[in-house]
Amino acid sequence: MISIVLRQLGVFLITFFILSVLAFSLAYLFPGDPISNTSGVLMNHPHYEAVAQARGFDQGLLGQYLAYMQHLFQLNWGVSLQDGASIWHEFKVRFPASLELSVLAMGLALLIGPPLGILAAIHYNKPIDQVISFLSISGYSIPVFWFAQLSILFFAVLLGWLPIAGQVNPLFDVPLATGSVLLDIAISDMPYRGTALLNALQHMLLPVVILATVPLVLLIRLTRNACIEVQRMSFVQGAYARGLSSFSVLQKHIIPNAMQRVTPSVSTAFSLLMTNTLIIEIIFSWPGLGQWFVRSIYERDYPVIQTALLLLTVLILFVNMMTNIYYVWRYPRVRRELNATR
């Protein structure tokens, strides 16, 4: 197991190196001055020469790359070209908001997706299966931005049940402590904490549900297909022949083997979720990384674009690595097969 973890870590580090080289190259690919593109310090700034020297621009490309990596690990990511704000400060303020939204959406998808896929497989080619399959295909086909606009129009504008944008009503004046609105409300000493928490959940309902749609329908389809495939295998038919009940066969044979096939795709579902986060945060005015990144593209804020691209890809890469490690740890047969191929 240790060798497999080290192998996954090695793949992560090699991929991270390639991503960091690509991110570093963006400073030269973007229009304008590479020093300003990397640090956010303009040419007319009094400390421009000092910044250029600190970032290795008086050396060759290798020295510049090493200086870039040094500043990256020291959390000295430069400043925004638009407002001069520290990129690291913006990241640590906005990341918890995006993490909160993504974790809740992914948790909802994992909670509902596999059970619905199992239910559809049990009732294969019956009305329940057909309804679940139709809804899952429809959910995967509908663009997220269009689904979000329809949901706002119906639930917020026509019915008035849910708020349109933001994390919480500004009248509550929630003190910023962690960046996660739910945690900030929970640890605050506001006398109206319960009401504020309910209001935050109302603000969160639409973006979480819409963001969970794509990974949800993906997990439904994958689980359904995996269960149907496992049901047709000889050991499952043998379990039925030995007189085991349908529930026992489902619990002991079908679900464990089907989940083994679905688990590696969780990282794919998370990647789709992170992509859609960029859209959802813009539509619902959610103050997270997605909104920050998209705004930087519109404003041509190259230091922010460079850093945000690297951070988002590394986050997806990290989740993929952890999913693979869990997959190997959870299923000993996979671990034995990997060790046998060495």
Secondary structure, DSSP 8 states (H G I E B T S, - for coil): -HHHHHHHHHHHHHHHHHHHHHHHHHHHHSSS-HHHHHH---TTSTTHHHHHHHTTTTS-HHHHHHHHHHHHHTT---B-TTT--BHHHHHHHHHHHHHHHHHHHHHHHHHHHHHHHHHHHHTTTSHHHHHHHHHHHHHHHS-HHHHHHHHIIIIIIIS--S--SSSS-GGG----SSS-HHHHHHHS--TTHHHHHHHHHHHHHHHHHHHHHHHHHHHHHHHHHHHHHHHTSHHHHHHHHTT--HHHHIIIIIHHHHHHHHGGGHHHHHHHHHHHHHHHHHHTT--SHHHHHHHHHHTT-HHHHHHHHHHHHHHHHHHHHHHHHHHHHH-HHHHHHHHHT-
